[in-house]
Amino acid sequence: MSMAVAGLLAGMALGFAGYFGGFGAFVLVAALGAIGFVVGRFLDGDLEAGEFFRPRRGERDERRR
């Protein structure tokens, strides 16, 4: 399935949730979709759990000092 089709399906799901369930349902579906996306990327091996807990290093830290 291409990313365009996946985006179309996600948009349709959000549209239905917003129309039939109101704004609260829209936000719930969007949040659960985002969580599912992150879990899917993790299971595919595109993300590692350490990336969420590892401190960032780089230019921003150097400017802070």
Secondary structure as the mmCIF struct_conf table of DSSP 4:
data_model
#
loop_
_struct_conf.conf_type_id
_struct_conf.id
_struct_conf.beg_label_comp_id
_struct_conf.beg_label_asym_id
_struct_conf.beg_label_seq_id
_struct_conf.end_label_comp_id
_struct_conf.end_label_asym_id
_struct_conf.end_label_seq_id
HELX_RH_AL_P HELX_RH_AL_P1 MET A 3 ASP A 44
TURN_TY1_P TURN_TY1_P1 GLY A 45 GLY A 45
BEND BEND1 ASP A 46 ASP A 46
TURN_TY1_P TURN_TY1_P2 ALA A 49 ALA A 49
HELX_RH_AL_P HELX_RH_AL_P2 GLY A 50 PHE A 53
BEND BEND2 ARG A 54 ARG A 54
HELX_LH_PP_P HELX_LH_PP_P1 PRO A 55 ARG A 56
BEND BEND3 GLY A 58 GLY A 58
HELX_RH_AL_P HELX_RH_AL_P3 GLU A 59 ARG A 64
#
